[in-house]
């Protein structure tokens, strides 16, 4: 897998915001100042190191006081920044955008993880903002979740549209087995879960199953002596109200798209 160049990506984010120049900050006198970023609400901090690097791109000095993974309360300082006033303000919004979004994802993930009463792991999906996937997925991990696959080249995942095009779940599984040892299959009924397990799938995703349907499917797999061969993932319609019930079903993985595609950013601000 290709390595991710976060510095290059952050530089592009900053350039996108600046355009040909920050014409408002250009009005300011050349002055050295100090500033701080504070949280306005309780949160799990994520993205502090990236926010720091954005300021450093313009020569500012930054000291992080609350590292990624730290819990903060309202009005607690996350980092302090010193340097040219205009440069600090030029970086302000881009840095806050990364920090507030990643902290929102980490906080929401952490809240959901705490609701799972078992060893079931919470995973992110590929439902991320284009250009922000690496940051979104890292925020999930900081919050106590798992990344799942980051890109399409990491693992075969046979989904409903793949099956619709191929016309046969068995045919696709056979093709997958010839190329990769590990692959995942999404199913919508118990009989297909059994078929996928018999054919050698590593992970079976039970899509939009109710907790009762999942328990029934797992029992069928146990009866067929197939349960221990595979990992079982639950996905679809899972939220903070029902995640505990899904955790009690015996699945290994719960995946939720909303932690990255319906992000509520944490309220933070930069103060001079």
N, C-alpha and C positions, 0 to 999 in steps of 0.2 A: 504494500500500500504506500502511496506517495505520502511524504511527510507534510504536515500542515505548517505554513509559515505565518504565524500569528502577527508578527511585526508588519509584514507586508499587507495583511488584511486590515489591520488597524490603521495603517497609513492610508489605505484606500478609503476607509470610512471617514477619516479626518479630511482628506482631500475632497470627498464628495460634499461635505458640509461647508468647506471654505470656498470652493469655487476658485475665482481669480484673486480672492483676497477678502479678509474680514474688514469691510469698509467702515464699520461702526467702531471697532476697537482701534482702528487706525487714527481715530480722532483723539485718542487718549494721550496724555503726556507719557514719556518714557519713565516709568516708575517701578521700583521693586516693591512687591507686596507679598503678604501671606494670606492664604485662604484655607478653608477646611470644608470637607464634604461631611454632612451629617445626615443621619437617618431620621425621618419624621415618624417612623412607626417600628414596631417590633419586626425583626426579620432575621434570616440567615444570609450573611454576606457572601456574595459570589461575584467574581469579576474584578476584585480590587486590584489584582496584579495587572490586568489589562488596562484598567482606567489609569493606573500609574504609568504604564508604558505610553499611553496616548499623550499625557502631559510631557513625558520625557522626549517625545518626538520633537517638541518645540523648545527643548532645553530647560524645562522646569525641574525643580527638585521636589521630590515627593517622599513622604514618610507614611507608610501604612500603619495605622494603629489598631485596626480590626481586620485580621487576615480572613481569607476565604474559609468558609465553614463556621466562622464565629457568629454567635448570637448577639444582636444589638437591640437596644431599647430606644424609644424616642429620644432625640436630641443627643445621641452619642456620636462622637466623631469617628469616622471610618479612616480618613486620611487627611494629612495636611500638605499643602502645596505652597511653594515659594518660587518667585521668579518675576519676570516681566509681566506687568499687569495685563497688557494686551494679549500676550501669548496664553496666559492662564484662561482668559475669557474666550479666546479662540477655541481652546480645547474643551471648555466646560461642557457643552451639550453632548458632544460625541462621547466623552468619558462617562457622563451621567447616563446616557442612553444604554451603554453596555452594562454599567454597574446596576442600574435599576431593573433592567430586563433580566439579567442573570440572577440577581438576588430574588426577584419575583419567582422565577422558575425554581430556584433552590428552596425557597420558603414553602411554596406550594407542594413541591415534592416531599419535603420533610414532614409536612402536615399529613400527607397521605400515607407515607411510610409508617408513621406512628399509629395509624388506624388499623394496620394489618396485624392481626393477633398471632400470626404464625411466622415461619421462616420463609414464606413466599416472598420473592423479590419483585420490586417495582421497576419496570423498564420503560424507557422513552421509546418513541416511534420516530419515523422519518417525517412526521408532520411538524416541520420546523420552518422558520422564515428563510428563504433563499439568501445565502451569504452569511447566515448566522448559525448554521447547523453545528459547527464545531463548538461554538460558545454555548449554544442552547444545551447540547448534550453534556458538556462539561459541567454546566450548572446543575443538571439533573444528578450527576455523580456527586457533586459537592453537597447536594441536599439529601443524599443517602440512597439514591436510586442507581440504576444501571443504564448503560448507553444503548444496548442492543446493537444492531449493525449501523455503522455510520453512513455507509454508502452501498450502492447496489453491487459493487464488486467484492464485498466481504463474505456474503453467504447467499446461497440460493434460498429464496422464499417463494414457494408456489402458492399463488393466491387465486381467488375465484375467477378473475379475468384471464389469467394464464390458462386455467382449466377450460374455460369457455372457448378459448381460441383453439386449444389443442383437441378438445373434445373428449379427453380421457385423462382422469387423474393418474391411473396406472401407467399410462404411456409416458407422462411427464416425469413421474417418479423414476421410471427405468432410465430415462435420459439423464436425470440428475445424478443417479447412482454411478453412472459411467464416468462422470466428471468430478464429483466431489463426494467425500465421505460424509460430510455433515450438511444437512439441508432441513428446511422447515416446510411444513405443509399446512395451509389454512383449510379448515373443514367447517361445514355448516350442519353436519348431522353425525350421529354416533357411528353409523356404519362406515362412513368415510374415515373416521378417526381410527377405527379398527383396521381398515384397509391400509392406511398410511403407516400404521405401526408395524403391520405384517410385512410391508414392503421395505422397511428399514429407515423410515424418517427419524431424524434425531430429535426434532421438536414438532409437536402438533399444536397448532393454534385453534382453539375452540372459539369461533367467531360468533358473537352475539348469543351465546348460550346463557341461560339463566343459571343461578347457582344450583338449582335442583337438577337441571339437565347436565351440568358438569359432573355432579356427584354420580349420576346414573352412568355417564360415559366412562368415568374413572372405574366404576365397579365392573362394567363390562370388560374393560381393558385388563383389570385384575383377574377376572374369571378366565380370560383368554391367555393369562400369563404374559401379558404384553406391557404392563404398566412400568416395570422396572427398566425396560429397554429405552424409554423415551422421557423427555421432559414435556410437560403440558403447560401451555400458555392460554390464559383467558384474556380476551380483548373484545371491546365493543360495549358501550353503554355503562361502563364502570365509572363511578364518581365517589366523592367523599361520603355520600350517604350509604352506599352499598358495598364499598370496597372491603369492609370487614367481613361481610357475608361471603364474598368471593374468596377472601383469604382462608376461610374455614373449609373450603371445598376440597383442598388437597392439591391444588395446582402448584406448579413450581414458579411460574412467572405470571405477573399481571402487567399488561401494557396499556398505557393511557396516553392518548394523543393530546389531550387538553393541557397537560403540563407544559407543552412547548408551543401549541398553536392557539391557545386562549390565555395568553400570559397577562397577569395583572402586575405591572411593574411596582416596585416598592417606592414610596414617596421619599425622595432624597433631594438635598439641595446643596449648592456650593455657596458659602458665605465668605465675604471678604473680611 
